[in-house]
Amino acid sequence: MAFPTAVNDQITDSVTQVNTKVIGDAPALALSFLTEATAQALANAAHNSTSAQQQNNMTAQAVTALCVKKLTT
């Protein structure tokens, strides 16, 4: 302690330890949040890509069916 206070030393030591732990955990938490956000963004991109591919395949199938119909009639 830098100077004596009216607060019990055990209380101030406990608060100091908790504050130190929170400050020490901050970088790990920030990195885990970044990893989670990146994983979510990549999953959304993969889902959007799959959905777009399915829509394109449906359009191609419809065009093919229309062309076959035009050729046969």
PDB file of N, CA, C and O in Angstrom, chain B, residues numbered from 101:
ATOM      1  N   MET B 101       0.843  -1.185   0.000  1.00  0.00           N
ATOM      2  CA  MET B 101       0.000   0.000   0.000  1.00  0.00           C
ATOM      3  C   MET B 101       0.885   1.244   0.000  1.00  0.00           C
ATOM      4  O   MET B 101       1.931   1.277   0.648  1.00  0.00           O
ATOM      5  N   ALA B 102       0.458   2.246  -0.721  1.00  0.00           N
ATOM      6  CA  ALA B 102       1.254   3.460  -0.828  1.00  0.00           C
ATOM      7  C   ALA B 102       1.112   4.336   0.415  1.00  0.00           C
ATOM      8  O   ALA B 102       2.067   4.987   0.838  1.00  0.00           O
ATOM      9  N   PHE B 103      -0.078   4.345   0.991  1.00  0.00           N
ATOM     10  CA  PHE B 103      -0.299   5.177   2.175  1.00  0.00           C
ATOM     11  C   PHE B 103      -1.395   4.523   3.017  1.00  0.00           C
ATOM     12  O   PHE B 103      -2.256   3.826   2.481  1.00  0.00           O
ATOM     13  N   PRO B 104      -1.367   4.742   4.309  1.00  0.00           N
ATOM     14  CA  PRO B 104      -2.390   4.128   5.165  1.00  0.00           C
ATOM     15  C   PRO B 104      -3.757   4.780   4.961  1.00  0.00           C
ATOM     16  O   PRO B 104      -3.856   5.992   4.772  1.00  0.00           O
ATOM     17  N   THR B 105      -4.812   3.955   5.003  1.00  0.00           N
ATOM     18  CA  THR B 105      -6.182   4.460   4.856  1.00  0.00           C
ATOM     19  C   THR B 105      -7.027   3.968   6.015  1.00  0.00           C
ATOM     20  O   THR B 105      -6.583   3.162   6.832  1.00  0.00           O
ATOM     21  N   ALA B 106      -8.268   4.473   6.071  1.00  0.00           N
ATOM     22  CA  ALA B 106      -9.187   4.065   7.122  1.00  0.00           C
ATOM     23  C   ALA B 106      -9.851   2.734   6.790  1.00  0.00           C
ATOM     24  O   ALA B 106     -10.535   2.157   7.635  1.00  0.00           O
ATOM     25  N   VAL B 107      -9.657   2.239   5.565  1.00  0.00           N
ATOM     26  CA  VAL B 107     -10.271   0.989   5.131  1.00  0.00           C
ATOM     27  C   VAL B 107      -9.369  -0.172   5.545  1.00  0.00           C
ATOM     28  O   VAL B 107      -8.143  -0.055   5.544  1.00  0.00           O
ATOM     29  N   ASN B 108      -9.986  -1.272   5.891  1.00  0.00           N
ATOM     30  CA  ASN B 108      -9.257  -2.471   6.278  1.00  0.00           C
ATOM     31  C   ASN B 108      -8.309  -2.888   5.150  1.00  0.00           C
ATOM     32  O   ASN B 108      -8.686  -2.871   3.978  1.00  0.00           O
ATOM     33  N   ASP B 109      -7.092  -3.257   5.507  1.00  0.00           N
ATOM     34  CA  ASP B 109      -6.091  -3.662   4.505  1.00  0.00           C
ATOM     35  C   ASP B 109      -6.538  -4.879   3.704  1.00  0.00           C
ATOM     36  O   ASP B 109      -6.201  -4.987   2.525  1.00  0.00           O
ATOM     37  N   GLN B 110      -7.280  -5.790   4.305  1.00  0.00           N
ATOM     38  CA  GLN B 110      -7.749  -6.971   3.582  1.00  0.00           C
ATOM     39  C   GLN B 110      -8.729  -6.574   2.478  1.00  0.00           C
ATOM     40  O   GLN B 110      -8.735  -7.175   1.404  1.00  0.00           O
ATOM     41  N   ILE B 111      -9.541  -5.581   2.739  1.00  0.00           N
ATOM     42  CA  ILE B 111     -10.498  -5.106   1.726  1.00  0.00           C
ATOM     43  C   ILE B 111      -9.753  -4.487   0.552  1.00  0.00           C
ATOM     44  O   ILE B 111     -10.016  -4.818  -0.605  1.00  0.00           O
ATOM     45  N   THR B 112      -8.833  -3.595   0.852  1.00  0.00           N
ATOM     46  CA  THR B 112      -8.108  -2.938  -0.243  1.00  0.00           C
ATOM     47  C   THR B 112      -7.268  -3.945  -1.027  1.00  0.00           C
ATOM     48  O   THR B 112      -7.167  -3.838  -2.249  1.00  0.00           O
ATOM     49  N   ASP B 113      -6.674  -4.906  -0.353  1.00  0.00           N
ATOM     50  CA  ASP B 113      -5.911  -5.931  -1.065  1.00  0.00           C
ATOM     51  C   ASP B 113      -6.810  -6.769  -1.964  1.00  0.00           C
ATOM     52  O   ASP B 113      -6.434  -7.108  -3.086  1.00  0.00           O
ATOM     53  N   SER B 114      -7.998  -7.100  -1.467  1.00  0.00           N
ATOM     54  CA  SER B 114      -8.934  -7.895  -2.267  1.00  0.00           C
ATOM     55  C   SER B 114      -9.373  -7.131  -3.510  1.00  0.00           C
ATOM     56  O   SER B 114      -9.408  -7.691  -4.605  1.00  0.00           O
ATOM     57  N   VAL B 115      -9.706  -5.867  -3.344  1.00  0.00           N
ATOM     58  CA  VAL B 115     -10.135  -5.044  -4.484  1.00  0.00           C
ATOM     59  C   VAL B 115      -8.987  -4.897  -5.480  1.00  0.00           C
ATOM     60  O   VAL B 115      -9.201  -4.965  -6.690  1.00  0.00           O
ATOM     61  N   THR B 116      -7.788  -4.699  -4.980  1.00  0.00           N
ATOM     62  CA  THR B 116      -6.634  -4.576  -5.863  1.00  0.00           C
ATOM     63  C   THR B 116      -6.420  -5.855  -6.676  1.00  0.00           C
ATOM     64  O   THR B 116      -6.135  -5.797  -7.873  1.00  0.00           O
ATOM     65  N   GLN B 117      -6.559  -7.006  -6.017  1.00  0.00           N
ATOM     66  CA  GLN B 117      -6.377  -8.274  -6.720  1.00  0.00           C
ATOM     67  C   GLN B 117      -7.439  -8.480  -7.788  1.00  0.00           C
ATOM     68  O   GLN B 117      -7.139  -8.954  -8.884  1.00  0.00           O
ATOM     69  N   VAL B 118      -8.684  -8.126  -7.472  1.00  0.00           N
ATOM     70  CA  VAL B 118      -9.759  -8.275  -8.453  1.00  0.00           C
ATOM     71  C   VAL B 118      -9.517  -7.351  -9.642  1.00  0.00           C
ATOM     72  O   VAL B 118      -9.678  -7.764 -10.790  1.00  0.00           O
ATOM     73  N   ASN B 119      -9.133  -6.113  -9.377  1.00  0.00           N
ATOM     74  CA  ASN B 119      -8.865  -5.176 -10.473  1.00  0.00           C
ATOM     75  C   ASN B 119      -7.716  -5.662 -11.341  1.00  0.00           C
ATOM     76  O   ASN B 119      -7.768  -5.547 -12.566  1.00  0.00           O
ATOM     77  N   THR B 120      -6.686  -6.202 -10.717  1.00  0.00           N
ATOM     78  CA  THR B 120      -5.548  -6.738 -11.474  1.00  0.00           C
ATOM     79  C   THR B 120      -5.977  -7.909 -12.337  1.00  0.00           C
ATOM     80  O   THR B 120      -5.543  -8.029 -13.482  1.00  0.00           O
ATOM     81  N   LYS B 121      -6.835  -8.783 -11.793  1.00  0.00           N
ATOM     82  CA  LYS B 121      -7.314  -9.928 -12.557  1.00  0.00           C
ATOM     83  C   LYS B 121      -8.137  -9.470 -13.758  1.00  0.00           C
ATOM     84  O   LYS B 121      -7.978 -10.003 -14.857  1.00  0.00           O
ATOM     85  N   VAL B 122      -9.007  -8.498 -13.560  1.00  0.00           N
ATOM     86  CA  VAL B 122      -9.841  -7.997 -14.658  1.00  0.00           C
ATOM     87  C   VAL B 122      -8.970  -7.393 -15.754  1.00  0.00           C
ATOM     88  O   VAL B 122      -9.198  -7.635 -16.940  1.00  0.00           O
ATOM     89  N   ILE B 123      -7.992  -6.622 -15.362  1.00  0.00           N
ATOM     90  CA  ILE B 123      -7.097  -6.005 -16.352  1.00  0.00           C
ATOM     91  C   ILE B 123      -6.292  -7.088 -17.072  1.00  0.00           C
ATOM     92  O   ILE B 123      -6.040  -6.983 -18.272  1.00  0.00           O
ATOM     93  N   GLY B 124      -5.890  -8.124 -16.339  1.00  0.00           N
ATOM     94  CA  GLY B 124      -5.120  -9.204 -16.954  1.00  0.00           C
ATOM     95  C   GLY B 124      -5.940 -10.054 -17.901  1.00  0.00           C
ATOM     96  O   GLY B 124      -5.414 -10.581 -18.881  1.00  0.00           O
ATOM     97  N   ASP B 125      -7.237 -10.191 -17.614  1.00  0.00           N
ATOM     98  CA  ASP B 125      -8.099 -11.015 -18.465  1.00  0.00           C
ATOM     99  C   ASP B 125      -8.585 -10.285 -19.716  1.00  0.00           C
ATOM    100  O   ASP B 125      -9.041 -10.925 -20.664  1.00  0.00           O
ATOM    101  N   ALA B 126      -8.496  -8.976 -19.731  1.00  0.00           N
ATOM    102  CA  ALA B 126      -9.059  -8.189 -20.835  1.00  0.00           C
ATOM    103  C   ALA B 126      -8.507  -8.574 -22.209  1.00  0.00           C
ATOM    104  O   ALA B 126      -9.302  -8.724 -23.137  1.00  0.00           O
ATOM    105  N   PRO B 127      -7.199  -8.743 -22.397  1.00  0.00           N
ATOM    106  CA  PRO B 127      -6.715  -9.113 -23.734  1.00  0.00           C
ATOM    107  C   PRO B 127      -7.224 -10.472 -24.208  1.00  0.00           C
ATOM    108  O   PRO B 127      -7.561 -10.644 -25.379  1.00  0.00           O
ATOM    109  N   ALA B 128      -7.277 -11.434 -23.290  1.00  0.00           N
ATOM    110  CA  ALA B 128      -7.776 -12.755 -23.680  1.00  0.00           C
ATOM    111  C   ALA B 128      -9.252 -12.693 -24.058  1.00  0.00           C
ATOM    112  O   ALA B 128      -9.670 -13.331 -25.024  1.00  0.00           O
ATOM    113  N   LEU B 129     -10.033 -11.943 -23.317  1.00  0.00           N
ATOM    114  CA  LEU B 129     -11.455 -11.798 -23.641  1.00  0.00           C
ATOM    115  C   LEU B 129     -11.638 -11.086 -24.982  1.00  0.00           C
ATOM    116  O   LEU B 129     -12.478 -11.478 -25.792  1.00  0.00           O
ATOM    117  N   ALA B 130     -10.853 -10.048 -25.204  1.00  0.00           N
ATOM    118  CA  ALA B 130     -10.962  -9.327 -26.471  1.00  0.00           C
ATOM    119  C   ALA B 130     -10.646 -10.235 -27.648  1.00  0.00           C
ATOM    120  O   ALA B 130     -11.333 -10.193 -28.669  1.00  0.00           O
ATOM    121  N   LEU B 131      -9.619 -11.049 -27.513  1.00  0.00           N
ATOM    122  CA  LEU B 131      -9.252 -11.961 -28.592  1.00  0.00           C
ATOM    123  C   LEU B 131     -10.320 -13.017 -28.810  1.00  0.00           C
ATOM    124  O   LEU B 131     -10.610 -13.384 -29.949  1.00  0.00           O
ATOM    125  N   SER B 132     -10.907 -13.509 -27.727  1.00  0.00           N
ATOM    126  CA  SER B 132     -11.958 -14.523 -27.886  1.00  0.00           C
ATOM    127  C   SER B 132     -13.201 -13.921 -28.539  1.00  0.00           C
ATOM    128  O   SER B 132     -13.851 -14.577 -29.353  1.00  0.00           O
ATOM    129  N   PHE B 133     -13.532 -12.686 -28.189  1.00  0.00           N
ATOM    130  CA  PHE B 133     -14.677 -12.029 -28.835  1.00  0.00           C
ATOM    131  C   PHE B 133     -14.403 -11.799 -30.317  1.00  0.00           C
ATOM    132  O   PHE B 133     -15.296 -11.962 -31.148  1.00  0.00           O
ATOM    133  N   LEU B 134     -13.178 -11.421 -30.647  1.00  0.00           N
ATOM    134  CA  LEU B 134     -12.809 -11.227 -32.050  1.00  0.00           C
ATOM    135  C   LEU B 134     -12.899 -12.542 -32.820  1.00  0.00           C
ATOM    136  O   LEU B 134     -13.394 -12.574 -33.946  1.00  0.00           O
ATOM    137  N   THR B 135     -12.419 -13.626 -32.210  1.00  0.00           N
ATOM    138  CA  THR B 135     -12.484 -14.934 -32.857  1.00  0.00           C
ATOM    139  C   THR B 135     -13.926 -15.355 -33.092  1.00  0.00           C
ATOM    140  O   THR B 135     -14.266 -15.872 -34.156  1.00  0.00           O
ATOM    141  N   GLU B 136     -14.768 -15.130 -32.092  1.00  0.00           N
ATOM    142  CA  GLU B 136     -16.176 -15.498 -32.228  1.00  0.00           C
ATOM    143  C   GLU B 136     -16.864 -14.680 -33.321  1.00  0.00           C
ATOM    144  O   GLU B 136     -17.632 -15.227 -34.113  1.00  0.00           O
ATOM    145  N   ALA B 137     -16.599 -13.394 -33.369  1.00  0.00           N
ATOM    146  CA  ALA B 137     -17.205 -12.536 -34.392  1.00  0.00           C
ATOM    147  C   ALA B 137     -16.727 -12.926 -35.788  1.00  0.00           C
ATOM    148  O   ALA B 137     -17.512 -12.926 -36.736  1.00  0.00           O
ATOM    149  N   THR B 138     -15.446 -13.256 -35.916  1.00  0.00           N
ATOM    150  CA  THR B 138     -14.905 -13.674 -37.208  1.00  0.00           C
ATOM    151  C   THR B 138     -15.526 -14.985 -37.667  1.00  0.00           C
ATOM    152  O   THR B 138     -15.870 -15.142 -38.838  1.00  0.00           O
ATOM    153  N   ALA B 139     -15.667 -15.926 -36.736  1.00  0.00           N
ATOM    154  CA  ALA B 139     -16.287 -17.208 -37.081  1.00  0.00           C
ATOM    155  C   ALA B 139     -17.734 -17.017 -37.516  1.00  0.00           C
ATOM    156  O   ALA B 139     -18.190 -17.666 -38.457  1.00  0.00           O
ATOM    157  N   GLN B 140     -18.454 -16.138 -36.842  1.00  0.00           N
ATOM    158  CA  GLN B 140     -19.844 -15.881 -37.215  1.00  0.00           C
ATOM    159  C   GLN B 140     -19.929 -15.241 -38.596  1.00  0.00           C
ATOM    160  O   GLN B 140     -20.794 -15.598 -39.397  1.00  0.00           O
ATOM    161  N   ALA B 141     -19.036 -14.298 -38.875  1.00  0.00           N
ATOM    162  CA  ALA B 141     -19.027 -13.646 -40.185  1.00  0.00           C
ATOM    163  C   ALA B 141     -18.716 -14.645 -41.297  1.00  0.00           C
ATOM    164  O   ALA B 141     -19.339 -14.608 -42.358  1.00  0.00           O
ATOM    165  N   LEU B 142     -17.760 -15.531 -41.059  1.00  0.00           N
ATOM    166  CA  LEU B 142     -17.424 -16.534 -42.071  1.00  0.00           C
ATOM    167  C   LEU B 142     -18.576 -17.519 -42.281  1.00  0.00           C
ATOM    168  O   LEU B 142     -18.839 -17.939 -43.408  1.00  0.00           O
ATOM    169  N   ALA B 143     -19.252 -17.879 -41.212  1.00  0.00           N
ATOM    170  CA  ALA B 143     -20.397 -18.780 -41.343  1.00  0.00           C
ATOM    171  C   ALA B 143     -21.514 -18.109 -42.135  1.00  0.00           C
ATOM    172  O   ALA B 143     -22.150 -18.748 -42.973  1.00  0.00           O
ATOM    173  N   ASN B 144     -21.754 -16.833 -41.877  1.00  0.00           N
ATOM    174  CA  ASN B 144     -22.773 -16.111 -42.647  1.00  0.00           C
ATOM    175  C   ASN B 144     -22.387 -16.027 -44.127  1.00  0.00           C
ATOM    176  O   ASN B 144     -23.239 -16.172 -45.003  1.00  0.00           O
ATOM    177  N   ALA B 145     -21.120 -15.795 -44.397  1.00  0.00           N
ATOM    178  CA  ALA B 145     -20.670 -15.725 -45.788  1.00  0.00           C
ATOM    179  C   ALA B 145     -20.861 -17.067 -46.495  1.00  0.00           C
ATOM    180  O   ALA B 145     -21.295 -17.107 -47.646  1.00  0.00           O
ATOM    181  N   ALA B 146     -20.539 -18.161 -45.810  1.00  0.00           N
ATOM    182  CA  ALA B 146     -20.726 -19.483 -46.402  1.00  0.00           C
ATOM    183  C   ALA B 146     -22.200 -19.775 -46.650  1.00  0.00           C
ATOM    184  O   ALA B 146     -22.560 -20.347 -47.678  1.00  0.00           O
ATOM    185  N   HIS B 147     -23.041 -19.385 -45.717  1.00  0.00           N
ATOM    186  CA  HIS B 147     -24.483 -19.599 -45.882  1.00  0.00           C
ATOM    187  C   HIS B 147     -25.016 -18.788 -47.055  1.00  0.00           C
ATOM    188  O   HIS B 147     -25.796 -19.298 -47.860  1.00  0.00           O
ATOM    189  N   ASN B 148     -24.602 -17.533 -47.157  1.00  0.00           N
ATOM    190  CA  ASN B 148     -25.047 -16.690 -48.270  1.00  0.00           C
ATOM    191  C   ASN B 148     -24.565 -17.237 -49.602  1.00  0.00           C
ATOM    192  O   ASN B 148     -25.297 -17.201 -50.590  1.00  0.00           O
ATOM    193  N   SER B 149     -23.350 -17.739 -49.636  1.00  0.00           N
ATOM    194  CA  SER B 149     -22.809 -18.310 -50.869  1.00  0.00           C
ATOM    195  C   SER B 149     -23.598 -19.541 -51.298  1.00  0.00           C
ATOM    196  O   SER B 149     -23.922 -19.701 -52.475  1.00  0.00           O
ATOM    197  N   THR B 150     -23.900 -20.398 -50.348  1.00  0.00           N
ATOM    198  CA  THR B 150     -24.686 -21.600 -50.652  1.00  0.00           C
ATOM    199  C   THR B 150     -26.073 -21.237 -51.145  1.00  0.00           C
ATOM    200  O   THR B 150     -26.577 -21.830 -52.099  1.00  0.00           O
ATOM    201  N   SER B 151     -26.688 -20.265 -50.494  1.00  0.00           N
ATOM    202  CA  SER B 151     -28.029 -19.838 -50.895  1.00  0.00           C
ATOM    203  C   SER B 151     -28.016 -19.253 -52.316  1.00  0.00           C
ATOM    204  O   SER B 151     -28.902 -19.544 -53.119  1.00  0.00           O
ATOM    205  N   ALA B 152     -27.017 -18.438 -52.613  1.00  0.00           N
ATOM    206  CA  ALA B 152     -26.917 -17.857 -53.954  1.00  0.00           C
ATOM    207  C   ALA B 152     -26.704 -18.936 -55.007  1.00  0.00           C
ATOM    208  O   ALA B 152     -27.277 -18.870 -56.094  1.00  0.00           O
ATOM    209  N   GLN B 153     -25.883 -19.926 -54.684  1.00  0.00           N
ATOM    210  CA  GLN B 153     -25.647 -21.014 -55.624  1.00  0.00           C
ATOM    211  C   GLN B 153     -26.932 -21.796 -55.893  1.00  0.00           C
ATOM    212  O   GLN B 153     -27.211 -22.169 -57.032  1.00  0.00           O
ATOM    213  N   GLN B 154     -27.703 -22.040 -54.848  1.00  0.00           N
ATOM    214  CA  GLN B 154     -28.963 -22.760 -55.024  1.00  0.00           C
ATOM    215  C   GLN B 154     -29.922 -21.959 -55.897  1.00  0.00           C
ATOM    216  O   GLN B 154     -30.591 -22.521 -56.764  1.00  0.00           O
ATOM    217  N   GLN B 155     -29.994 -20.654 -55.673  1.00  0.00           N
ATOM    218  CA  GLN B 155     -30.884 -19.818 -56.471  1.00  0.00           C
ATOM    219  C   GLN B 155     -30.443 -19.798 -57.937  1.00  0.00           C
ATOM    220  O   GLN B 155     -31.279 -19.856 -58.838  1.00  0.00           O
ATOM    221  N   ASN B 156     -29.148 -19.717 -58.171  1.00  0.00           N
ATOM    222  CA  ASN B 156     -28.645 -19.738 -59.548  1.00  0.00           C
ATOM    223  C   ASN B 156     -28.946 -21.064 -60.231  1.00  0.00           C
ATOM    224  O   ASN B 156     -29.295 -21.089 -61.411  1.00  0.00           O
ATOM    225  N   ASN B 157     -28.816 -22.165 -59.500  1.00  0.00           N
ATOM    226  CA  ASN B 157     -29.119 -23.472 -60.086  1.00  0.00           C
ATOM    227  C   ASN B 157     -30.607 -23.598 -60.425  1.00  0.00           C
ATOM    228  O   ASN B 157     -30.966 -24.177 -61.450  1.00  0.00           O
ATOM    229  N   MET B 158     -31.461 -23.059 -59.570  1.00  0.00           N
ATOM    230  CA  MET B 158     -32.900 -23.099 -59.864  1.00  0.00           C
ATOM    231  C   MET B 158     -33.226 -22.278 -61.110  1.00  0.00           C
ATOM    232  O   MET B 158     -34.043 -22.689 -61.934  1.00  0.00           O
ATOM    233  N   THR B 159     -32.586 -21.118 -61.242  1.00  0.00           N
ATOM    234  CA  THR B 159     -32.804 -20.282 -62.426  1.00  0.00           C
ATOM    235  C   THR B 159     -32.317 -20.996 -63.683  1.00  0.00           C
ATOM    236  O   THR B 159     -32.996 -20.983 -64.710  1.00  0.00           O
ATOM    237  N   ALA B 160     -31.147 -21.617 -63.604  1.00  0.00           N
ATOM    238  CA  ALA B 160     -30.609 -22.343 -64.754  1.00  0.00           C
ATOM    239  C   ALA B 160     -31.518 -23.511 -65.138  1.00  0.00           C
ATOM    240  O   ALA B 160     -31.717 -23.781 -66.322  1.00  0.00           O
ATOM    241  N   GLN B 161     -32.062 -24.192 -64.154  1.00  0.00           N
ATOM    242  CA  GLN B 161     -32.959 -25.314 -64.438  1.00  0.00           C
ATOM    243  C   GLN B 161     -34.243 -24.817 -65.114  1.00  0.00           C
ATOM    244  O   GLN B 161     -34.755 -25.452 -66.036  1.00  0.00           O
ATOM    245  N   ALA B 162     -34.752 -23.678 -64.642  1.00  0.00           N
ATOM    246  CA  ALA B 162     -35.959 -23.127 -65.259  1.00  0.00           C
ATOM    247  C   ALA B 162     -35.695 -22.700 -66.697  1.00  0.00           C
ATOM    248  O   ALA B 162     -36.528 -22.929 -67.575  1.00  0.00           O
ATOM    249  N   VAL B 163     -34.555 -22.087 -66.944  1.00  0.00           N
ATOM    250  CA  VAL B 163     -34.207 -21.663 -68.306  1.00  0.00           C
ATOM    251  C   VAL B 163     -34.047 -22.877 -69.208  1.00  0.00           C
ATOM    252  O   VAL B 163     -34.496 -22.863 -70.354  1.00  0.00           O
ATOM    253  N   THR B 164     -33.408 -23.926 -68.699  1.00  0.00           N
ATOM    254  CA  THR B 164     -33.225 -25.142 -69.485  1.00  0.00           C
ATOM    255  C   THR B 164     -34.566 -25.762 -69.838  1.00  0.00           C
ATOM    256  O   THR B 164     -34.782 -26.186 -70.973  1.00  0.00           O
ATOM    257  N   ALA B 165     -35.466 -25.815 -68.862  1.00  0.00           N
ATOM    258  CA  ALA B 165     -36.790 -26.378 -69.131  1.00  0.00           C
ATOM    259  C   ALA B 165     -37.548 -25.550 -70.161  1.00  0.00           C
ATOM    260  O   ALA B 165     -38.233 -26.104 -71.021  1.00  0.00           O
ATOM    261  N   LEU B 166     -37.433 -24.242 -70.079  1.00  0.00           N
ATOM    262  CA  LEU B 166     -38.102 -23.365 -71.042  1.00  0.00           C
ATOM    263  C   LEU B 166     -37.521 -23.562 -72.460  1.00  0.00           C
ATOM    264  O   LEU B 166     -38.261 -23.601 -73.443  1.00  0.00           O
ATOM    265  N   CYS B 167     -36.194 -23.683 -72.542  1.00  0.00           N
ATOM    266  CA  CYS B 167     -35.568 -23.900 -73.845  1.00  0.00           C
ATOM    267  C   CYS B 167     -35.969 -25.245 -74.449  1.00  0.00           C
ATOM    268  O   CYS B 167     -36.207 -25.339 -75.653  1.00  0.00           O
ATOM    269  N   VAL B 168     -36.043 -26.274 -73.627  1.00  0.00           N
ATOM    270  CA  VAL B 168     -36.468 -27.596 -74.126  1.00  0.00           C
ATOM    271  C   VAL B 168     -37.903 -27.524 -74.617  1.00  0.00           C
ATOM    272  O   VAL B 168     -38.249 -28.113 -75.641  1.00  0.00           O
ATOM    273  N   LYS B 169     -38.730 -26.804 -73.886  1.00  0.00           N
ATOM    274  CA  LYS B 169     -40.135 -26.654 -74.295  1.00  0.00           C
ATOM    275  C   LYS B 169     -40.235 -25.929 -75.638  1.00  0.00           C
ATOM    276  O   LYS B 169     -41.026 -26.312 -76.500  1.00  0.00           O
ATOM    277  N   LYS B 170     -39.435 -24.890 -75.808  1.00  0.00           N
ATOM    278  CA  LYS B 170     -39.443 -24.139 -77.073  1.00  0.00           C
ATOM    279  C   LYS B 170     -38.962 -25.018 -78.241  1.00  0.00           C
ATOM    280  O   LYS B 170     -39.473 -24.934 -79.358  1.00  0.00           O
ATOM    281  N   LEU B 171     -37.975 -25.851 -77.946  1.00  0.00           N
ATOM    282  CA  LEU B 171     -37.458 -26.717 -79.013  1.00  0.00           C
ATOM    283  C   LEU B 171     -38.415 -27.815 -79.412  1.00  0.00           C
ATOM    284  O   LEU B 171     -38.442 -28.222 -80.574  1.00  0.00           O
ATOM    285  N   THR B 172     -39.199 -28.301 -78.473  1.00  0.00           N
ATOM    286  CA  THR B 172     -40.075 -29.433 -78.730  1.00  0.00           C
ATOM    287  C   THR B 172     -41.457 -29.003 -79.234  1.00  0.00           C
ATOM    288  O   THR B 172     -42.218 -29.847 -79.707  1.00  0.00           O
ATOM    289  N   THR B 173     -41.786 -27.764 -79.146  1.00  0.00           N
ATOM    290  CA  THR B 173     -43.130 -27.347 -79.621  1.00  0.00           C
ATOM    291  C   THR B 173     -43.046 -26.577 -80.905  1.00  0.00           C
ATOM    292  O   THR B 173     -44.071 -26.154 -81.440  1.00  0.00           O
TER     293      THR B 173
END
